[in-house]
Amino acid sequence: MHSLAILLFVGAAAAQFQCPAEDGFFADNKQCDKYYDCYRGTMTEKLCPDGLVFDTTQAPRVEQCNYPFLVECPEGSSLQPAQPSGIECPRQNGYFEHEDPSNCADYYECTNGEPQPRKCPTGLVFDEFTGTCQWASAGYRTGCGERVEVLPDGFSCPNETQVHTNGQALDHTRHLKPSDCRFFYICNEGKYPREVGCPQGTVFNDATLNCDDPRNVPGCENYYPDDDVSAVVRAGINN
């Protein structure tokens, strides 16, 4: 019963279109990638390849599908269900943004589900609505810039300048790991974080940006048990 209802619905939808007197190719009035081939009064319903829409500018004499940014699709129209091919191609055919939203210069040209990486010239960003590269200053894209790297615990490098106790600005900033006195983060070039640890017996002092005796770092005084190993290390620091 359910299958019969679907067939009746499809048949009723197709029956809504009636071929005109002339032969040719005619757009569906509700679905942009559907069209009808009319020949001597016989109608054949057709679909464009996934990602393309029927080109009404060439109809009714020419049977052609084109990219959506080249053909005006009426507001409220639908498309066939997408047939994605990986993250690069959300549809089988078309020009699509890079999966990293901060990467506005790279994009993909997809043909039959096969992606070809493309890149806009310097100063331009890819605009999916026009399928072309546009000047970045025109505001077609937002959030563009270098990708922010985040460690598994959620840390990312803050945009700040640090000056060491010797008066020199640090090229690679250092940041305390709040959950562990001994460990801290180094941000290479201020962008790329990695976690490092102070030598056994010491902890990171975020005031001096150096490894230090736990007794000099408030809150970390009891980080190590009072054993012989830590005592020897601390003695070496104090000498």
N, C-alpha and C positions, 0 to 999 in steps of 0.2 A: 504494500500500500504506500509506504514512504517513497520507494523508488518511482512508483507511478506518479505520485504528486510532483516529484522533481521534474520528470519528463514533461508533464503537462505544463509546469511553470516555464520551462525552457522553450517549449513549443509556443506558448502564449506570448513570451517575450519576443521571439523571432517573428511571430505573426504580426506584431505591431508595425513592422516595417513592410512597406509595399513597394515593389520596384516601379519606377516611373516608366513612361513609354520608351524612353531612350535607353540604350545599353550603357554600362559604365560601372564605376566604383563609387559607392556612396557611404558616407560616415553614419555610424550609429549616433542617435541623439542623446545617449546617456553614458556611453563608454567610449573614451577617446581612442583606445587601441583596437576597437572592433569596427568592422566595416562590412559592406555587402557587395558582392560581385553579381551584377544583373546582366543576364545575357538571354535575349529573346524571351523575356518574361520569366525566366527561371532565376531564382535568388540562391546564392551560396554565401553563407555566413563565414567570415574569416577573422583571424586575429593577427595583429602585428607581432613580430618577435618581442619577447619580454623586454621592457625598457623603452620601446619605440611606440609612437602613436601614428595614427593614420593622417597623412598629409592632405588636408582638404584644399590646399592651394593648387594642387596638381589634379584634383578630381574634377569631373568624373572620368576624364579620358585616360589618366595615368594612375596605375596602381603603385602607390609608394608609401612607405612608412618612414618616419624621420624622428630626430631627437625632439623631446618635449620642448626644449628651449627655442626650437625653430618653428614650432607649430603652436598656434594659440588653441588651448583646450578650454572649452566653456566651463565657467565656474560651476562647481557641484558635480562635475562629471567624474566617473570612476575609471579604474584601470583593472586589468586582470591581476590575480594574486601574484606577488613577486616570486621569482625563482632565484634566490641569492646563490652566489658562488663565492664562499669565503667572506671575510670581512671587507675585502677590497671591492667586491662587486655586489651591492645590495640588489641589483637587477642584472640580467644577463648582458644588457647593452646600455651604454651611456657613459657619461663623464661624472666621476664621483669624487667627493672630498676625501682627503687622507683620514684614516681612522683616528689619528691624534688631532683633536680639535685645535691645538695650539700650533700645529704645522699647517699653515695656510698656503704655502708655496707649492707643496707636492699634491698630486692628485692622480687618479687612475682613469685610463681609457679602457672600458670593458667591451669586448666583442665576443659574443657567444660564451660569456662567462669567463673569458681569459683576460686577466688584467695586464695592462701595460703601464708601468710607472711613468709619469710625466712631471715636469717641473716648470713653474713659471719663472720668467727672467727676474733678476734682482729688482726689488722695488714693487713687484706685482704680487697679487694673491689670486687664488683660484675662486671663481664665483660659480657655484653649481647651477644657479638659476639662469645664467646666460651661457654657461659652458665655456667661458673664456677667462683669461687672466685680466685682472683689473688693477688699477693703481691702488696700492694699500691705503693711501691717504684719502681715498674716496669713501672709505667706511663701509665697504661691502662685507667685510668680515670683522668680527670682534674676538678678543682673546688670543690674538696671534702673538707668537714669541717663542722663545726657547722653552722646551719642555722642562717642567720642574721635576727633578728626581726625588722620590720619596722612599725612605728606608722602610722595611717591613713593620717597624714599630711606629711609623707615622711621622718620623722626623724629616723635615726638609730644610734646606739651608735658608736662613733669613737674609734679607737684603740689607746688610749692614757692614760698617767698617770697624775693625778692631785695631787698637794700638797696644803693642806689647809694653811691658814695664821698661824696656830699653829705649822706648820712644819711637820704635819703628812700626809702621803699619804692616799688619800681617797680610800676605798674599793669600794665605789659606787660613780662614778664620777657625776658631776653636769654640766648642759649645758643650756645656755640661750635659751629661745624660742624667736626668732627674732621678731615675730609678736605681742608679748604681754609682756610688762615689768614685770608684776607681776608673770608670770608663767615660769617654767623651767622644765628640764627633769632630772630625776635621773636614772642612768644606773646601775641597780643591777648586781653586779659581772662584771661590765663593758660590759654586753651583752644585758640585758633585760630592755628596756626603759619603763618608765612610767612618765606621766605628773603630776606635783604637782604645787601648788600655794602658794605664800607668804601670810602671814596674811594681812587682810584689812589694808590699809594705808601704806604698804611697797611694795617694788619691789625687784626683784632679782638683785644682784650686781655680775656680772660675774668676777670682779676683786678679790673680797674677797670670792666669792662662798657662800655668806650669803644673807639673806633678809635684806634690808637696807632702810633708809629714801630716798625717791625719789630724794631729793636735792643732794644726794651723788652719784647719778648714771647719768652720762651725757646722755641726750636724753630722760630721764624719769622724769624730774623735774615736768612736768605738767600732769603726768599720772592721778592724782586724782584732782577732783575739790576742791577748797578751802572752804570746808564745816567744820562743827563742828566735825564730826566723825573723819575725817582724821587729823584734828588739834589735837584732844585729843590723837590719836594713836601716832602721831609724838612727841607730848610732852612726852609721856611715853618712847619713844625710847631715847630721848635726856636727860632724867633724870637718 
